């Protein structure tokens, strides 16, 4: 399932607290195994959502974040800095892999190293 793009600008005021106050989301808690997040721009609300999923998903095996091409520059640590709260989160599933890619893929793999 994929959400539709919206034409409105985000207020950027969605935090982890917002997701926690909404109560448990059964599919995230019990059954979601893979999350693909396309066109990541590094907003606080995007990071908050991904962090919420990472900290709640019990059976999550893979989280793929595809970074918007405008937000990625080779040699730039901007993406790593924006994802710092996610990489330092207390992941519920210790076996989950976080993978980052830039969009669109132009050089073969497109993989961004997070180590």
C-alpha positions, 0 to 999 in steps of 0.5 A: 500500500502506498499513500498518495502525495498531497499538495499541501505543505506539512506544518512540520509539527508532528513528533513521536508524541503525536504517534504515541497519543494516537494509541497502538496501531495494530499492524505496526505492533504485530505484523509489519515486516517491511517499510519503504519510505520514498522521497525522504527529505529529512523533515522532523515529522518524517523522522518522527514517523520512522522512529515511531515505527522502529520503536514499536514494530515487533517483527520489522525486518527491513526499513528502506529509506529512499532519499530525495535526490535534492536532499543528497549530495555526495560527501555530505553528512546532511542525511546522516545528521537528519537520521541520527534520531532514528539510528539512535532509537531503541529499535523494538526488532533487533534483527531489523536492517535500516537501508538508505538509498538516493533517488533516483538511482543513477550509478548502479547500487545507489546505496548510501553508507550509514556507518 
